[in-house]
């Protein structure tokens, strides 16, 4: 009996040592992952769970990410980081937060009705992972169709890696922030991108001056996670909303534009 008790104790000690070792290893990984660009020392981002941190670590091991430099933009649904790839090139790392119930409710209308995501589970993690996959697939389709969007690079769980649009960790300004020298030219650029999206079977579904950047004088569409295929039951409604936002913004910049219904007809008829 005494021998068996000693054996159990030794096994407990080994398990405890192994657990402590694994925890220390994860902590070391965590601390090398995220750097706060306002500080010289590395800091751990408490908003991310270990699964997210391990996902970033896996992308580092795969050579997709070399370094995470600092936060570019923080929101209720996601955080955008400036990073570097193995060649030292700038990359954008978008990390979707997995703890927002409001986010879960907001994404359902865009996932339901999308034939690409028929069989996903409804728990928060599964939905957020599907959301990241959705944006990656939308970006890939748009990029291949010649739409001016950030080039998608990789996606894993709730982490999306794509081309960084900006300079030295500062993202390009939003359309709403820029004084346009030629509003008509920019309007035509955005409209042409919407037409290209439509031709390849996709509606942006959240297009406005807040989801368009101006980089090197050109309009770049981003935040395509809400994009839906033409088969989606709300696709037409989303397209009309996108066009209304576009016409409203540029009309306020002094352009004389057709009514939104006429612009939608122009898009649909090619």
Secondary structure, 3 states (H helix, E strand, C coil): CHHHHHHHHHHHHHHHHHHHHHHHHHHHHHHHHEECCCCCCECCCCCCCHHHHHHHHHHHHCCCCCEEEEEEEECCCEEEEEEECCCCCEEEEEEECCCCHHHHHHHHHHHCCCHHHCCCCCCHHHHHHHHHHHHHHHHHHHHHCCCCECCEEEEECCEEEEECCEECCEECCEHHHCCCCCHHHHHHHHHHHHHHHHHCCEECCCCCCCCEEEECCEEEECCCCCCEECCCCCHHHHHHHHHHHHHHHHHHCCCCCCCHHHHHHHHHHC
